[in-house]
Amino acid sequence: MILHKIRAYLYDNLLTEDPNDFTARVNSERSLNIEQICAAAVTRGGADVSAAAMEHAVKLFLKEMGYQLCDGFSINTGYFTASTHIRGVFNSPKETFDPSKHSVLFQFHQGETLRAELPTIEVEVLGVADSGLSIAQVTDAKTGSVNDLLTPGRNLKIAGHKIKIAGDNPENGVYFVNQISQARIQVEPSDIVVNNPSELIVVIPDLPISTFKLEITTQYGGNTKQLLKEPRTAVFDKILTVS
């Protein structure tokens, strides 16, 4: 039984040589926070507690879950699983944890309850998206992580379409937007080491431990001799983490 519907646009697959294959990206209307989900649980789902009470309880749960993860416990809510991992190589049996080369991170995966919902989703393909500015994938040079981790002070490889930074508008550039404080941290222009239409390589700024969205703003429209009058911005649809 189909209960849900998601819409997606097709984009050129920049990771293969085939000019005729595409990847699909969900056309997400917006990102919902805890308050909005709890309100919907009351107005749509008929929850028998107030939205405020549910929000308070959810925040308490998440706070305790985070505490237990920090003590190394694994979490299984049915909807998702979460676990604590250590990244980095230990070069001898006696080597201890060194924050300069090792890091702790949390990984989340869909659980059985959420996975059981997949057959209820209908996907509507809206066709090929406007071939404008878009970010397809990012790779952290230090860890090799794809669309996940950021290592401050090291390179980040960004693949996309029409992402070359061009034009004299002061807003042009590469930004990391802190998802907690909403601070927008710009990459220094001198730290953009490769600047091509389909690939940027930048030095990641000295970001604090947090989660970030990647934004690119440029007046490049496919021709460096005829730039766009106004800059356009692409926002990567994955959350990136400094841990």
Buried (B, 14 or more C-beta within 10 A) or exposed (E): EEEEEEBBBBBBBBEEEEEEEBBBBEEEEEEEEEBEBBBEBBEEEEBEEEBEEBBBEBEEEEEEBEEEBEEEEEBEEEEBBBBBEEBBEEEEEEEEEEEEEBBBBBEEEEBEEBEEEEEEEEEEEEEEBEEEBBBBBBBBBBBEBEBBBBBBEEBBBBBBBBBBBBBEBEEBBBBBBBBEEEBEBBBEEEBBEEBEBBBBBBBBBEBEEBBBBBBBBBBBBBEEEEBBEEBBEBBBBEEBBBB
